[in-house]
């Protein structure tokens, strides 16, 4: 088991972040977490609404993570939804570089520049929502390509993020889906990867459209 939690997006002071870390450990009745990350560079209420990037607030939250890491409370620390400018700002003062950046990444929404920046900076990229909250299942072109490789659409989507060099984070509570999600031992051709990287942007995420991460730049 690998236990991960997040510093709330609203916690932008050292004191708030530290208290959140300690509260999480207490509630989980654990001595340490395998990883903890800052959930967003902005509070959720301000995502896509404000130009404030919380430069100093993120640095303070990161300091709390660094201290918890040095105290043995966390085995790894990172961020989520951070763009290049947020990472560069954080690393100007960080004593420990972020170990991971967890970002929205799937066919039709591939932050190529951000992924390349993280990889050059030796920051692991975790791709969440690799199946686009299920809406990618409604794309006939993707279904056709999956059939070409003899796999399901979710398997194609997961393999796509893996070939980008990311760690894929499909979400399911179905044991059978968990099993098939791991069966991705095939290779998408370079030509098909290029097509998938440039696949038309999905404009409507259905019931998931209300999530801030689908509203534009974080």
Phi and psi restraints in degrees (value plus and minus 20) as a CYANA .aco file:
   2 UNK   PHI    -139.7   -99.7
   2 UNK   PSI      91.2   131.2
   3 UNK   PHI    -116.9   -76.9
   3 UNK   PSI     101.4   141.4
   4 UNK   PHI    -145.5  -105.5
   4 UNK   PSI     122.9   162.9
   5 UNK   PHI    -161.3  -121.3
   5 UNK   PSI     159.6   199.6
   6 UNK   PHI    -153.9  -113.9
   6 UNK   PSI     124.2   164.2
   7 UNK   PHI     -94.1   -54.1
   7 UNK   PSI     106.4   146.4
   8 UNK   PHI     -74.6   -34.6
   8 UNK   PSI     122.0   162.0
   9 UNK   PHI     -78.3   -38.3
   9 UNK   PSI     -45.8    -5.8
  10 UNK   PHI    -102.5   -62.5
  10 UNK   PSI     -31.7     8.3
  11 UNK   PHI    -106.1   -66.1
  11 UNK   PSI      76.9   116.9
  12 UNK   PHI    -139.7   -99.7
  12 UNK   PSI       5.0    45.0
  13 UNK   PHI    -147.1  -107.1
  13 UNK   PSI     139.0   179.0
  14 UNK   PHI     -79.2   -39.2
  14 UNK   PSI     -64.3   -24.3
  15 UNK   PHI     -83.8   -43.8
  15 UNK   PSI     -63.6   -23.6
  16 UNK   PHI     -84.3   -44.3
  16 UNK   PSI     -65.1   -25.1
  17 UNK   PHI     -85.2   -45.2
  17 UNK   PSI     -63.4   -23.4
  18 UNK   PHI     -82.0   -42.0
  18 UNK   PSI     -64.5   -24.5
  19 UNK   PHI     -83.4   -43.4
  19 UNK   PSI     -58.3   -18.3
  20 UNK   PHI     -85.3   -45.3
  20 UNK   PSI     -59.7   -19.7
  21 UNK   PHI     -83.0   -43.0
  21 UNK   PSI     -69.0   -29.0
  22 UNK   PHI     -85.5   -45.5
  22 UNK   PSI     -58.1   -18.1
  23 UNK   PHI     -85.2   -45.2
  23 UNK   PSI     -59.6   -19.6
  24 UNK   PHI     -82.4   -42.4
  24 UNK   PSI     -65.4   -25.4
  25 UNK   PHI     -82.1   -42.1
  25 UNK   PSI     -60.3   -20.3
  26 UNK   PHI     -86.2   -46.2
  26 UNK   PSI     -64.9   -24.9
  27 UNK   PHI     -86.0   -46.0
  27 UNK   PSI     -55.2   -15.2
  28 UNK   PHI    -104.1   -64.1
  28 UNK   PSI     -29.0    11.0
  29 UNK   PHI      36.7    76.7
  29 UNK   PSI      27.1    67.1
  30 UNK   PHI    -142.5  -102.5
  30 UNK   PSI     132.4   172.4
  31 UNK   PHI    -103.1   -63.1
  31 UNK   PSI     -45.5    -5.5
  32 UNK   PHI    -176.1  -136.1
  32 UNK   PSI     141.7   181.7
  33 UNK   PHI    -131.8   -91.8
  33 UNK   PSI     129.6   169.6
  34 UNK   PHI     -89.2   -49.2
  34 UNK   PSI     -52.9   -12.9
  35 UNK   PHI    -180.1  -140.1
  35 UNK   PSI     127.2   167.2
  36 UNK   PHI    -160.2  -120.2
  36 UNK   PSI     119.2   159.2
  37 UNK   PHI    -153.3  -113.3
  37 UNK   PSI     133.9   173.9
  38 UNK   PHI     -94.7   -54.7
  38 UNK   PSI     106.1   146.1
  39 UNK   PHI     -88.6   -48.6
  39 UNK   PSI     -55.1   -15.1
  40 UNK   PHI    -181.4  -141.4
  40 UNK   PSI     128.4   168.4
  41 UNK   PHI     -89.4   -49.4
  41 UNK   PSI     -38.9     1.1
  42 UNK   PHI    -143.9  -103.9
  42 UNK   PSI     132.9   172.9
  43 UNK   PHI     -79.8   -39.8
  43 UNK   PSI     126.2   166.2
  44 UNK   PHI     -77.2   -37.2
  44 UNK   PSI     -55.4   -15.4
  45 UNK   PHI     -84.9   -44.9
  45 UNK   PSI     -38.4     1.6
  46 UNK   PHI    -125.5   -85.5
  46 UNK   PSI     -25.6    14.4
  47 UNK   PHI     -82.4   -42.4
  47 UNK   PSI     107.7   147.7
  48 UNK   PHI      48.0    88.0
  48 UNK   PSI     -14.1    25.9
  49 UNK   PHI    -137.2   -97.2
  49 UNK   PSI     -40.6    -0.6
  50 UNK   PHI    -153.3  -113.3
  50 UNK   PSI     128.2   168.2
  51 UNK   PHI    -108.0   -68.0
  51 UNK   PSI     -26.3    13.7
  52 UNK   PHI     -89.4   -49.4
  52 UNK   PSI      96.5   136.5
  53 UNK   PHI    -115.7   -75.7
  53 UNK   PSI     -16.2    23.8
  54 UNK   PHI      32.2    72.2
  54 UNK   PSI      28.9    68.9
  55 UNK   PHI     -75.5   -35.5
  55 UNK   PSI     -73.0   -33.0
  56 UNK   PHI     -93.0   -53.0
  56 UNK   PSI     -56.9   -16.9
  57 UNK   PHI     -82.2   -42.2
  57 UNK   PSI     -60.8   -20.8
  58 UNK   PHI     -88.0   -48.0
  58 UNK   PSI     -55.3   -15.3
  59 UNK   PHI     -84.8   -44.8
  59 UNK   PSI     -58.2   -18.2
  60 UNK   PHI     -88.0   -48.0
  60 UNK   PSI     -63.0   -23.0
  61 UNK   PHI     -83.8   -43.8
  61 UNK   PSI     -57.5   -17.5
  62 UNK   PHI     -86.7   -46.7
  62 UNK   PSI     -57.7   -17.7
  63 UNK   PHI     -80.4   -40.4
  63 UNK   PSI     -58.9   -18.9
  64 UNK   PHI     -84.6   -44.6
  64 UNK   PSI     -59.3   -19.3
  65 UNK   PHI     -86.8   -46.8
  65 UNK   PSI     -62.1   -22.1
  66 UNK   PHI     -79.4   -39.4
  66 UNK   PSI     -65.7   -25.7
  67 UNK   PHI     -83.4   -43.4
  67 UNK   PSI     -62.4   -22.4
  68 UNK   PHI     -84.9   -44.9
  68 UNK   PSI     -56.7   -16.7
  69 UNK   PHI     -83.6   -43.6
  69 UNK   PSI     -66.9   -26.9
  70 UNK   PHI     -86.4   -46.4
  70 UNK   PSI     -45.3    -5.3
  71 UNK   PHI    -105.9   -65.9
  71 UNK   PSI     -21.9    18.1
  72 UNK   PHI      63.6   103.6
  72 UNK   PSI     -11.6    28.4
  73 UNK   PHI     -99.0   -59.0
  73 UNK   PSI     -43.2    -3.2
  74 UNK   PHI    -151.8  -111.8
  74 UNK   PSI     117.1   157.1
  75 UNK   PHI    -110.3   -70.3
  75 UNK   PSI     -42.3    -2.3
  76 UNK   PHI    -172.2  -132.2
  76 UNK   PSI     129.8   169.8
  77 UNK   PHI    -154.7  -114.7
  77 UNK   PSI     128.4   168.4
  78 UNK   PHI    -183.7  -143.7
  78 UNK   PSI    -181.7  -141.7
  79 UNK   PHI    -156.6  -116.6
  79 UNK   PSI     151.3   191.3
  80 UNK   PHI    -161.3  -121.3
  80 UNK   PSI     119.4   159.4
  81 UNK   PHI      45.6    85.6
  81 UNK   PSI      -0.9    39.1
  82 UNK   PHI    -103.3   -63.3
  82 UNK   PSI     110.0   150.0
  83 UNK   PHI    -106.4   -66.4
  83 UNK   PSI     154.8   194.8
  84 UNK   PHI     -76.8   -36.8
  84 UNK   PSI     -65.6   -25.6
  85 UNK   PHI     -81.5   -41.5
  85 UNK   PSI     -56.0   -16.0
  86 UNK   PHI     -88.2   -48.2
  86 UNK   PSI     -60.8   -20.8
  87 UNK   PHI     -86.4   -46.4
  87 UNK   PSI     -64.5   -24.5
  88 UNK   PHI     -81.7   -41.7
  88 UNK   PSI     -62.6   -22.6
  89 UNK   PHI     -82.5   -42.5
  89 UNK   PSI     -64.7   -24.7
  90 UNK   PHI     -83.3   -43.3
  90 UNK   PSI     -61.6   -21.6
  91 UNK   PHI     -95.2   -55.2
  91 UNK   PSI     -32.1     7.9
  92 UNK   PHI     -85.0   -45.0
  92 UNK   PSI     -50.9   -10.9
  93 UNK   PHI    -140.1  -100.1
  93 UNK   PSI     -31.1     8.9
  94 UNK   PHI     -86.2   -46.2
  94 UNK   PSI     119.8   159.8
  95 UNK   PHI    -107.8   -67.8
  95 UNK   PSI     -46.5    -6.5
  96 UNK   PHI    -141.6  -101.6
  96 UNK   PSI     106.2   146.2
  97 UNK   PHI     -91.3   -51.3
  97 UNK   PSI     123.7   163.7
  98 UNK   PHI     -73.5   -33.5
  98 UNK   PSI     114.5   154.5
  99 UNK   PHI    -107.6   -67.6
  99 UNK   PSI     -39.9     0.1
 100 UNK   PHI    -172.9  -132.9
 100 UNK   PSI     129.2   169.2
 101 UNK   PHI    -148.0  -108.0
 101 UNK   PSI      96.6   136.6
 102 UNK   PHI    -115.2   -75.2
 102 UNK   PSI      96.6   136.6
 103 UNK   PHI    -152.6  -112.6
 103 UNK   PSI     136.9   176.9
 104 UNK   PHI     -88.0   -48.0
 104 UNK   PSI     102.4   142.4
 105 UNK   PHI    -174.5  -134.5
 105 UNK   PSI      99.9   139.9
 106 UNK   PHI    -180.0  -140.0
 106 UNK   PSI     150.5   190.5
 107 UNK   PHI     -74.6   -34.6
 107 UNK   PSI     108.8   148.8
 108 UNK   PHI      70.7   110.7
 108 UNK   PSI     -29.4    10.6
 109 UNK   PHI    -167.0  -127.0
 109 UNK   PSI      61.7   101.7
 110 UNK   PHI    -138.7   -98.7
 110 UNK   PSI      87.5   127.5
 111 UNK   PHI     -99.4   -59.4
 111 UNK   PSI      53.1    93.1
 112 UNK   PHI     -76.6   -36.6
 112 UNK   PSI     -67.4   -27.4
 113 UNK   PHI     -82.8   -42.8
 113 UNK   PSI     -61.0   -21.0
 114 UNK   PHI     -85.7   -45.7
 114 UNK   PSI     -63.7   -23.7
 115 UNK   PHI     -80.5   -40.5
 115 UNK   PSI     -65.5   -25.5
 116 UNK   PHI     -83.8   -43.8
 116 UNK   PSI     -59.5   -19.5
 117 UNK   PHI     -82.1   -42.1
 117 UNK   PSI     -66.8   -26.8
 118 UNK   PHI     -81.8   -41.8
 118 UNK   PSI     -63.9   -23.9
 119 UNK   PHI     -85.2   -45.2
 119 UNK   PSI     -59.4   -19.4
 120 UNK   PHI     -87.5   -47.5
 120 UNK   PSI     -48.5    -8.5
 121 UNK   PHI    -110.0   -70.0
 121 UNK   PSI     -15.7    24.3
 122 UNK   PHI      42.1    82.1
 122 UNK   PSI      18.6    58.6
 123 UNK   PHI    -129.0   -89.0
 123 UNK   PSI     100.9   140.9
 124 UNK   PHI     -85.9   -45.9
 124 UNK   PSI     121.5   161.5
 125 UNK   PHI    -126.1   -86.1
 125 UNK   PSI     106.7   146.7
 126 UNK   PHI    -127.6   -87.6
 126 UNK   PSI     106.9   146.9
 127 UNK   PHI    -118.1   -78.1
 127 UNK   PSI      88.3   128.3
 128 UNK   PHI    -114.4   -74.4
 128 UNK   PSI     140.3   180.3
 129 UNK   PHI      33.4    73.4
 129 UNK   PSI      27.2    67.2
 130 UNK   PHI     -83.1   -43.1
 130 UNK   PSI     -36.8     3.2
 131 UNK   PHI    -126.0   -86.0
 131 UNK   PSI      -4.6    35.4
 132 UNK   PHI      34.7    74.7
 132 UNK   PSI      23.6    63.6
 133 UNK   PHI      33.9    73.9
 133 UNK   PSI       8.6    48.6
 134 UNK   PHI      68.7   108.7
 134 UNK   PSI     -34.3     5.7
 135 UNK   PHI     -90.5   -50.5
 135 UNK   PSI     -40.8    -0.8
 136 UNK   PHI     -85.5   -45.5
 136 UNK   PSI     -40.4    -0.4
 137 UNK   PHI     -85.1   -45.1
 137 UNK   PSI     -38.7     1.3
 138 UNK   PHI    -112.4   -72.4
 138 UNK   PSI     -13.1    26.9
 139 UNK   PHI    -117.5   -77.5
 139 UNK   PSI      88.6   128.6
 140 UNK   PHI     -80.2   -40.2
 140 UNK   PSI     -52.7   -12.7
 141 UNK   PHI     -84.8   -44.8
 141 UNK   PSI     -56.8   -16.8
 142 UNK   PHI     -91.6   -51.6
 142 UNK   PSI     -58.5   -18.5
 143 UNK   PHI     -81.4   -41.4
 143 UNK   PSI     -61.7   -21.7
 144 UNK   PHI     -83.4   -43.4
 144 UNK   PSI     -61.9   -21.9
 145 UNK   PHI     -87.3   -47.3
 145 UNK   PSI     -59.1   -19.1
 146 UNK   PHI     -80.1   -40.1
 146 UNK   PSI     -62.3   -22.3
 147 UNK   PHI     -83.5   -43.5
 147 UNK   PSI     -55.3   -15.3
 148 UNK   PHI     -78.2   -38.2
 148 UNK   PSI     -57.6   -17.6
 149 UNK   PHI    -113.6   -73.6
 149 UNK   PSI     -21.8    18.2
 150 UNK   PHI      50.7    90.7
 150 UNK   PSI      13.4    53.4
 151 UNK   PHI    -150.6  -110.6
 151 UNK   PSI     153.6   193.6
 152 UNK   PHI    -103.8   -63.8
 152 UNK   PSI     144.3   184.3
 153 UNK   PHI     -80.5   -40.5
 153 UNK   PSI     -65.9   -25.9
 154 UNK   PHI     -77.7   -37.7
 154 UNK   PSI     -60.4   -20.4
 155 UNK   PHI     -83.4   -43.4
 155 UNK   PSI     -60.8   -20.8
 156 UNK   PHI     -82.5   -42.5
 156 UNK   PSI     -63.1   -23.1
 157 UNK   PHI     -84.7   -44.7
 157 UNK   PSI     -62.3   -22.3
 158 UNK   PHI     -86.7   -46.7
 158 UNK   PSI     -64.2   -24.2
 159 UNK   PHI     -81.2   -41.2
 159 UNK   PSI     -57.1   -17.1
 160 UNK   PHI     -77.6   -37.6
 160 UNK   PSI     -68.4   -28.4
 161 UNK   PHI     -87.5   -47.5
 161 UNK   PSI     -54.6   -14.6
 162 UNK   PHI     -84.3   -44.3
 162 UNK   PSI     -60.4   -20.4
 163 UNK   PHI     -92.9   -52.9
 163 UNK   PSI     -35.3     4.7
 164 UNK   PHI     -96.2   -56.2
 164 UNK   PSI     -29.6    10.4
 165 UNK   PHI      71.1   111.1
 165 UNK   PSI      -5.3    34.7
 166 UNK   PHI    -119.0   -79.0
 166 UNK   PSI     144.6   184.6
 167 UNK   PHI    -113.7   -73.7
 167 UNK   PSI     100.1   140.1
 168 UNK   PHI    -106.3   -66.3
 168 UNK   PSI     116.5   156.5
 169 UNK   PHI    -143.4  -103.4
 169 UNK   PSI      48.1    88.1
 170 UNK   PHI     -87.5   -47.5
 170 UNK   PSI     126.6   166.6
 171 UNK   PHI    -135.6   -95.6
 171 UNK   PSI     103.9   143.9
 172 UNK   PHI    -179.6  -139.6
 172 UNK   PSI     130.3   170.3
 173 UNK   PHI    -127.5   -87.5
 173 UNK   PSI     -17.8    22.2
 174 UNK   PHI    -110.7   -70.7
 174 UNK   PSI      96.8   136.8
 175 UNK   PHI     -76.9   -36.9
 175 UNK   PSI     -57.4   -17.4
 176 UNK   PHI     -87.7   -47.7
 176 UNK   PSI     -59.0   -19.0
 177 UNK   PHI     -86.0   -46.0
 177 UNK   PSI     -57.8   -17.8
 178 UNK   PHI     -78.5   -38.5
 178 UNK   PSI     -61.3   -21.3
 179 UNK   PHI     -86.4   -46.4
 179 UNK   PSI     -70.3   -30.3
 180 UNK   PHI     -89.5   -49.5
 180 UNK   PSI     -50.3   -10.3
 181 UNK   PHI     -81.9   -41.9
 181 UNK   PSI     -46.0    -6.0
 182 UNK   PHI    -107.2   -67.2
 182 UNK   PSI     -29.2    10.8
 183 UNK   PHI    -112.6   -72.6
 183 UNK   PSI      54.7    94.7
 184 UNK   PHI    -146.2  -106.2
 184 UNK   PSI      18.6    58.6
 185 UNK   PHI    -106.0   -66.0
 185 UNK   PSI      46.0    86.0
 186 UNK   PHI    -166.5  -126.5
 186 UNK   PSI     150.5   190.5
 187 UNK   PHI    -143.7  -103.7
 187 UNK   PSI     105.5   145.5
 188 UNK   PHI    -102.2   -62.2
 188 UNK   PSI     111.7   151.7
 189 UNK   PHI     -84.1   -44.1
 189 UNK   PSI     137.6   177.6
 190 UNK   PHI     -79.7   -39.7
 190 UNK   PSI     -58.6   -18.6
 191 UNK   PHI     -83.6   -43.6
 191 UNK   PSI     -65.0   -25.0
 192 UNK   PHI     -89.5   -49.5
 192 UNK   PSI     -54.6   -14.6
 193 UNK   PHI     -80.8   -40.8
 193 UNK   PSI     -60.8   -20.8
 194 UNK   PHI     -83.9   -43.9
 194 UNK   PSI     -60.1   -20.1
 195 UNK   PHI     -83.1   -43.1
 195 UNK   PSI     -62.3   -22.3
 196 UNK   PHI     -88.8   -48.8
 196 UNK   PSI     -57.0   -17.0
 197 UNK   PHI     -82.6   -42.6
 197 UNK   PSI     -50.3   -10.3
 198 UNK   PHI    -128.8   -88.8
 198 UNK   PSI      -1.8    38.2
 199 UNK   PHI     -84.2   -44.2
 199 UNK   PSI     125.0   165.0
 200 UNK   PHI     -71.4   -31.4
 200 UNK   PSI     123.5   163.5
 201 UNK   PHI     -92.1   -52.1
 201 UNK   PSI     115.9   155.9
 202 UNK   PHI     -98.7   -58.7
 202 UNK   PSI     103.4   143.4
 203 UNK   PHI    -111.2   -71.2
 203 UNK   PSI     -46.0    -6.0
 204 UNK   PHI    -147.7  -107.7
 204 UNK   PSI      96.6   136.6
 205 UNK   PHI    -117.4   -77.4
 205 UNK   PSI      -1.9    38.1
 206 UNK   PHI      41.0    81.0
 206 UNK   PSI    -152.6  -112.6
 207 UNK   PHI     -83.1   -43.1
 207 UNK   PSI     -41.0    -1.0
 208 UNK   PHI    -106.7   -66.7
 208 UNK   PSI     -22.6    17.4
 209 UNK   PHI     -81.2   -41.2
 209 UNK   PSI     -42.6    -2.6
 210 UNK   PHI     -94.2   -54.2
 210 UNK   PSI     -35.3     4.7
 211 UNK   PHI     -87.0   -47.0
 211 UNK   PSI     114.7   154.7
 212 UNK   PHI     -75.6   -35.6
 212 UNK   PSI     -52.6   -12.6
 213 UNK   PHI     -84.2   -44.2
 213 UNK   PSI     -37.8     2.2
 214 UNK   PHI    -116.3   -76.3
 214 UNK   PSI     -13.9    26.1
 215 UNK   PHI    -115.8   -75.8
 215 UNK   PSI     -19.2    20.8
 216 UNK   PHI     110.8   150.8
 216 UNK   PSI    -163.8  -123.8
 217 UNK   PHI     -94.1   -54.1
 217 UNK   PSI     112.9   152.9
